[in-house]
Amino acid sequence: MSDLEGKVVIVTGGSSGIGKEMVRELLLHNAKVYLTARNPEKTRNVIEELTKATGKTAIFLNLNLRPEVCQSRCGGVPLVRIASYAAAEHFSSLPGKRRVYDRCAGGRLIIIGTSQRHAMPGPSDMLTVQGYDYYFGVNVLGHFYFTKLPLPALLATEDKARVVKTSSSAIYLPLGSKILFDTLKDGQTKKSKSPMHLYGQFSMFVDVMFVLELARGYGDKGIVSISLHPGNLKTDLDQHANWSNTVIW
């Protein structure tokens, strides 16, 4: 990795797993790093650990978006909106600097759930504050919104900006090959599908389509948009998955 002096990076879910290691390497290579996570106490400890290891300090953005937090602290308004505006405003105050807008697993933005990472199959009856399917809200709507708001800053950079998102081999499964729109909200169709089906079509397939569309629409305007499969790594990503899914993946 080359020297990243003058570059700004947002790592979503940077308090553990791949996200944490990404933050470590970025700090070691002189990037200005914003670390998003949902657990302030845990994240403060992680930042202290990384500061001791690298001599540099990441900046914490709190993205705790559990329903009870949203309802009690911001009247049901998704906190990602607040954090996204803050990020966009900060980027706008840094004219002329190249931005690297990074998403990594262990490193994926989480809107709802007990995990700050890219949500693996878990309870299929979970919904977002707005009533959408958990996986769709966490891994699609949140990612789209968090990318859309800083878009003017990404387009204003002197050099190419980057949106890097982790994907999974789940995109090659038949269950992830099309979108069943009736499963976006609660109902009989949604209840009839397994958590793995919802995960495959929402977390993986739609996310990759978004990355491709972003590249198609903004590639000639200076934004590099890519997705990648990070490989089979041991993290707590699958903490909500049953034993059979864990064995398969």
Protein Blocks (a to p, Z undefined) as FASTA:
>chain_A
ZZfehiacddehilgcjllmmmmmmmmnopacddddfblklmmmmmmmmmmmnopacddd
dfbfbfklmmmmngopafklmmmmmmmmmmmmmghiacdddddehiaccfbdjbfbdcdd
ddfkbccfkopafklmmmmmmmmmmmmmmmmmmmmpmbdcdddddddfklmpmklmbccf
klmpgcfklmmpcfklmmmmmmmmmmmmmmmmmmmmmmmnopacddddebjaddfklmmb
cfklmmmZZ
